């Protein structure tokens, strides 16, 4: 089947809402010569297609010639973007700034230097209000150009003032750039490797952070500098499994937007990511009341205009909101109830396929598998884990490893003894190769190998002994990975008591929340 994502124009057409399609046609008919309206014909033809197939497009639409198709597509692409720019312009601060800079350029080219300078001055004030310092820099460069080529007498000591402004803005942009790069590199480390596997990883990440962290002064830290700083420390804390620090910095991240709500409209994607990480921090700390409070807030935000009128924001919020909804069932032990989410999420994943990165899809597959495992449906557990295991990629080696371990345990639960010996060797080799074997995993593999020789009567004492051994590692930071990705303690307790694993987790949840509220967390 032709790849829907193979043609950029087709993707753009398919991303449009009904109102945007209607506006596009009005825009083209108003601004395009009648002989060029062939682009509307092409637009309609693409809109009717389920997937892009150029041969089929030409066969069904004789008005379109192969020789002219490339130019017609390029023209259509440009016109769609122009129509969208007009629709979105009033809602988007960045587009407004672009437009104002264009106006200043037009006035300058008309020889109206003083009018151009007045517009540039307004742009600077507007850009500073919303922390858009790259536009301030662009305006300053333009102002310097005008002052160096024309005697405007617009201000005494103009050159000195512009030089001081330029130096301050350059310093701010440089600091923002360094912190943004640091945040991205730390996040990239996590996407590649997952959390720190051992002290060696932790030292390496700490040295990486400290060697790239720029000198900071409270006087030169604005919105973006703080945003990227809190992001950097959030990733660092999460990689090191320091969940309390992770909470503190994700809370500060979201708090930046609470203090300046206007920035939510400009940096919506960063706000969405911050809310996702704050929910993740509450989940890791099992802070259920705060988790529910933040989840409710995020769901309300999902219905807001800032999300629903922007495809990127809507899709990203959908992803993070539904990861949190699944996590809720992990916390309170309602795995079977959580399975009702799976069909709807799968349907949406298919709908959003061309917009989603592979990492997000992997995470959903693992969460689906975990829901099925917790509810005792091991066949479907294996089905979703196979999707991860058979998907060849170099992302999230930790997720690849724990998918294989959970896959092995699901086969153990099904009593597939003919596969277990092979799987134990295969999974052990894979995790060792990825340097992902902790003491917890070593103990699990040791038990599984011995379990072949144990009689049914000896199995429960074996499970009890393994449980005692694993509990000794619960407070070790480098061993928490196994407990985060797979609640092995609850699984062992379920084997010892002969009850479903979700019943064990549900009991623990009710016990934690009985007659008391979760302790308030320090900000």
C-alpha positions, 0 to 999 in steps of 0.5 A, spaced: 500 500 500 502 506 498 505 510 504 500 516 506 506 519 509 510 519 503 507 526 500 508 532 504 502 536 500 498 530 501 499 530 509 498 538 509 491 537 505 489 531 510 491 535 516 486 541 514 479 542 518 473 543 514 473 550 516 480 551 514 479 547 507 473 552 506 477 558 508 483 556 503 478 555 497 475 563 499 482 565 499 484 562 492 478 564 489 479 571 491 487 572 490 488 567 484 487 568 477 482 564 474 487 560 469 491 558 475 485 555 479 487 548 477 490 548 484 483 547 487 482 541 482 488 538 485 486 540 492 479 536 491 482 530 488 487 530 494 482 531 499 478 525 496 484 520 496 485 515 502 492 514 501 497 518 496 498 514 489 501 519 484 499 514 478 492 513 480 491 521 481 493 522 474 489 516 471 483 519 475 484 526 473 485 527 466 486 535 467 492 534 471 498 533 466 504 529 469 509 535 466 505 540 470 504 536 476 510 538 480 509 545 479 502 545 481 503 541 487 508 546 489 504 552 488 498 549 492 502 548 498 504 555 498 497 557 497 495 553 503 500 555 507 498 563 506 491 561 507 493 558 514 497 564 515 491 569 515 487 564 519 492 563 525 495 570 524 491 574 530 491 568 534 499 567 534 504 572 537 509 569 533 506 570 527 504 577 529 511 579 530 513 576 523 507 580 520 510 587 524 517 586 522 514 585 514 511 592 515 517 595 518 521 592 512 515 595 507 515 602 510 523 602 510 523 600 502 518 606 501 523 611 504 519 612 510 525 611 515 522 614 521 515 610 520 519 604 520 523 606 526 516 607 530 514 600 528 520 597 530 520 600 537 513 597 538 515 590 536 521 591 541 516 592 546 511 587 544 517 582 543 520 583 550 513 582 553 512 575 551 520 574 552 521 573 544 528 575 544 530 573 537 525 578 535 528 583 539 535 582 536 532 582 529 529 589 530 536 591 533 539 589 527 534 593 523 535 599 527 542 599 527 542 598 519 537 604 519 541 609 523 548 607 520 545 609 513 541 615 514 541 621 519 534 620 523 536 624 529 530 620 532 534 619 539 540 622 542 546 617 544 542 612 539 548 608 537 550 607 544 543 605 547 543 600 541 549 597 542 548 596 550 541 593 548 544 589 543 549 586 548 544 585 553 540 581 548 546 577 545 547 575 552 540 573 554 539 569 547 546 565 548 544 563 555 537 561 553 541 557 547 546 553 552 540 551 557 536 549 551 541 545 548 543 542 555 536 540 556 535 537 549 541 533 550 539 530 557 532 528 554 536 525 548 540 521 553 534 518 556 530 517 550 537 513 548 538 509 554 532 510 559 534 511 566 541 510 570 543 503 570 548 503 575 553 508 578 557 509 572 551 511 568 550 516 574 557 519 574 557 520 567 550 524 566 552 528 572 559 530 569 555 531 563 550 536 566 556 540 570 561 541 564 555 544 560 551 548 565 553 555 564 554 560 569 547 563 572 545 570 575 538 571 578 538 578 574 539 575 567 534 569 568 528 570 564 522 565 562 526 561 557 532 561 561 528 558 567 524 553 563 530 550 560 534 550 566 528 546 570 527 542 564 535 540 565 534 538 572 528 534 571 531 530 566 537 529 570 533 527 576 529 522 572 535 519 569 537 518 576 531 516 579 531 521 584 523 522 584 522 527 589 527 532 585 524 530 579 517 532 582 520 539 585 523 541 578 517 539 574 512 543 579 517 549 578 516 548 570 509 548 570 509 554 575 512 558 570 506 558 566 502 559 572 505 565 573 505 568 566 499 564 563 500 568 556 506 564 555 501 558 555 499 560 548 506 561 545 509 555 548 503 550 549 507 544 547 512 546 553 506 547 557 503 540 555 510 536 556 511 540 563 504 537 565 505 530 563 512 530 567 508 533 573 503 527 572 509 522 571 512 525 578 506 524 582 505 517 579 512 515 581 511 518 588 504 514 588 501 521 590 494 519 588 490 525 590 495 530 587 495 526 581 488 526 580 488 533 581 493 534 576 489 529 571 483 533 572 486 540 570 490 537 564 483 534 562 480 541 562 486 544 558 485 538 553 478 541 551 481 548 551 481 552 544 489 552 545 489 545 544 483 543 540 484 549 534 492 546 533 493 539 531 500 538 534 497 541 541 491 536 540 495 530 538 500 531 544 495 532 549 491 526 547 498 522 548 500 524 555 493 525 557 491 517 556 498 515 558 496 518 565 489 515 565 492 508 564 497 510 570 491 511 574 489 504 573 496 502 575 496 506 581 489 504 584 490 497 581 484 497 577 487 493 571 481 490 568 477 497 568 483 500 564 483 495 559 476 499 556 481 505 554 485 500 549 481 500 543 479 507 543 487 509 544 489 504 538 484 507 534 487 514 535 494 511 534 492 509 527 488 516 526 495 520 528 500 515 525 503 520 521 504 525 526 507 520 532 514 518 533 516 511 534 517 512 542 510 514 544 507 508 540 512 503 544 510 506 550 503 505 549 504 498 547 508 497 553 502 500 557 497 496 554 501 489 555 502 491 563 494 492 563 493 485 560 498 482 565 495 486 571 488 483 569 491 476 568 490 476 560 497 473 558 496 472 551 494 479 550 500 481 554 505 477 549 501 480 543 503 487 545 510 485 547 511 482 541 510 489 537 515 492 541 520 486 541 519 485 533 520 493 532 527 494 530 530 500 533 535 503 537 530 507 542 529 506 549 534 500 550 531 499 557 524 498 554 526 493 550 529 489 555 523 490 560 519 488 554 523 481 554 523 480 561 515 481 562 514 477 555 518 471 559 514 472 565 507 472 561 510 465 558 511 462 565 504 464 567 501 460 561 506 454 563 509 454 556 515 450 559 517 448 552 519 455 550 522 458 557 529 455 557 530 458 550 527 465 552 531 465 559 537 464 555 535 469 550 533 474 554 538 474 559 543 474 553 540 481 551 539 484 557 547 483 559 549 485 552 545 492 553 548 492 560 541 492 563 542 487 568 541 489 575 541 485 581 534 484 581 534 481 574 539 477 576 535 474 582 529 473 577 533 469 572 536 465 578 529 463 580 526 462 573 532 457 572 531 453 578 524 453 578 524 447 572 527 443 578 522 445 583 516 441 585 509 444 585 509 444 593 516 447 593 514 453 588 511 457 594 517 457 598 521 458 592 517 465 591 517 467 598 525 466 598 525 470 592 520 475 595 525 476 601 531 477 597 528 482 592 525 486 598 532 488 600 533 491 594 527 496 594 531 502 597 537 501 592 536 507 587 539 503 582 535 497 583 528 501 583 528 500 575 525 493 575 520 495 580 518 501 576 517 497 569 514 491 572 511 491 579 515 484 581 514 484 588 506 484 587 507 479 582 510 474 587 505 476 593 500 474 588 503 467 586 504 466 594 497 468 596 494 465 589 490 471 588 490 476 581 496 481 581 491 487 581 488 484 587 494 485 591 496 492 588 488 494 589 489 492 597 496 496 597 492 502 594 486 502 599 491 501 605 495 507 603 489 511 602 485 509 608 483 514 613 489 519 611 490 523 605 497 523 601 502 527 605 503 534 602 509 534 597 514 540 598 515 544 592 
